Amino acid sequence: MTGSVPHNSELSKTELNRDLSQVKIDIASSGIDSWKVSGILPENSLTELAAECKIMAPGLVNIIITKEKDLWRVQGELEIAIELPCSRCLKQYNSSLMINVDRFFALGKDPALSFGQVEMESDVVFLESGEFSLLRFAEEEFILILPMIPLCDEGCSGLCQSCGADKNIAPCDCSKEEKPNPFAILGKMKID
């Protein structure tokens, strides 16, 4: 199967409402070379993602899985609406994560593990059981794209470090004096 994956807005209502949380594809013994998978992952099935943020709507999945020589290629789109706390002002804000995925999987045990390596050396993910879990795949992709420092807005002024006032609403009356730098003494040291 070749071609591009249609955007979620191009999917039928039936495809968009299909619950994919229990979908596992046995790519090892199915004898099929491609699958098109479209539907949703309900909020209550995304437990690992829910530990990181609040999920506002089901995750949308639209992917194609194709066999390419000894590898399986997963291409398509994943999308989910979440709520995160801003790292600067601590207010909750809504965000939409949209991921264009393009990953390769192989059957069998990761050869790096047999040499005592902990990290993978390639971008290929090995499926020891030969079973592709759509829920696990999508959840890992969502977690990987979560912002490390979530911001409600790039220009967020955050909270005052002295009084805790939200500087996005109004400037606070705290002193604008510079606090003494505890490392200033290091500038006076002579280096031979």
Secondary structure, DSSP 8 states (H G I E B T S, - for coil): --S----GGGS-HHHHT-B-TT-EEETTTS---EEEEEEEE-GGG-HHHHTTSEE-S-EEEEEEEEEETTEEEEEEEEEEEEEEE-TTT--EEEEEEEEEEEEEEEES--HHHHTT-SS-SSSEEEESSSEEEHHHHHHHHHHHHS-SS--S-TT---B-TTT--BTTT------------TTGGGGG----
